[in-house]
Amino acid sequence: MDQITGDMKVAEVIHRCPAAADVFLARGCPDMRRGFFNLMARLMSVRNAARVHKIELGPLLEDLNKAAHGVAGRQQ
C-alpha cells in the first residue's frame, strides 16, 4: 500500500489495510467497520477523524503507515 495520508478516507484505509482498524481502535476511535460509523468512515478523512476524536494526526498516521507496511507500531 502507498503512504497513508490525512486526506484519505477512513474506509479506504481500512479496506486496503484491515490492521488499520485496530490502530484506530487503539487510538480511541469507535469501530469504524460497524453501524453508523461505517457510513461516516466512507465520508470522513483520516485528518477529520483525528480531529473529531481528539487524536494527534502525526502519531496516528505514523502508526497507520507502520500497520500498512507490516511494522509493529507503538499504538498507545
N, C-alpha and C positions, 0 to 999 in steps of 0.2 A: 504494500500500500504506500502511496505517496505520503508526504508530510501532512499531518492533520493540522488545520489552521482554525482560527477562531471564526472564520466566515463559513465554514462547512456546517451543514445541517446535522443535528444530533443523530437523527435516524440514519443518515448516510454513513456516519462514522460507525455507528453500532452495526449496521448491515455489513460494512466492509471489514470490521474488526469486532467480532462478538465479545472479546475480552474488554472492550471499551465500556460495556455496560457495567462491569464490575468496578471500573475506575470511577465512573460517575457515582455509583452507589457508595463507594468508599469515601468519596469527597462530600457526601451529604445530599446528593440528588435523589429524588424518588426513582423507582424502577421505570425508566422511560420506555420499556417494552410493553407496558400494560395500560389498559384503560385510557382515560383522558390524556395521560402523559404520553402515550404512544402518538396520539394526534399532535400534541404540542411538539414532540420531537421532530415531526416532519416539517414543522413550520419554523422552529427555533434554531438559531445558530448556536454553536458551542459558546461563542462570546456572550450571547444573550442568556443562555442557560447559566453560565458562570455568574453573570450579574444578578439574575433573579434569585439564585441560591446562595449568593454572597460567598463565592469561591474565587480565589485569585486565579486569573486566567493563565498566567505563565506556568505555575506549577501544574495546573490541570492539563495544559497542552503537553507539558513535558511527560507526565505520566501516561497520557493517551498515546503519545508517539512511542514511548517505551513499550506499551502493550501492543501496539500495532506492529512493532518490529521484533517482538518476542523477547524483549529485555525485561527482566524483573524490575519493577518500579517500586518506589517507596510507598505509594498510595496510603497516605496518612488517614 
